[in-house]
Amino acid sequence: MNRSGYFNSPFLLGFDHLERLLERTAKAASEGYPPYNVEEIGSGRLRIVLAVAGFTQEELEITLEDNQLVVRGGQTESADKTFLHRGIAARQFQRSFVLADGIEVTGAELENGLLSIELARPKPEKVTRKIDIKGGSAITAGRTEGDRR
């Protein structure tokens, strides 16, 4: 089976998930509503701010699904109103953000029509691990005591 796409080099083994991640990100980028900002608010801290005017706290939902932060909103139509002009429609939306491994959602707040989601990005720890090399009988099987290769 031939691999195709961004990561088709034989030196990039095990990066299939990155290709799927890029495809999900490209799909999410085409969504236009609601508008949002991503802010850096300190060392290792981020904030996503979505403009969700007209939505109540009960009409919003934030979930974390397999390193993907998903914000959903759903408004219901009020049957008891008669509109002479309708310029503001009740809407549904879903906005997704792919998070790197280790990023944690630390909280969310809705104020003045802005939904703020706080994220923490821990500093990566440098890990150095020594790998033991085991001797095998295949290497020494053809040698005699007199060989000094």
Secondary structure, DSSP 4 states (H G I P E B T S, - for coil): ----STT--TTSTT-HHHHHHHHHHHHHHT--SS-EEEEEEETTEEEEEEE-TT--GGGEEEEE-SSEEEEEEE----TT---SS--S---EEEEEEEPPTT-EEEEEEEETTEEEEEEE-PPPPP---PPP----HHHHTT--TT---
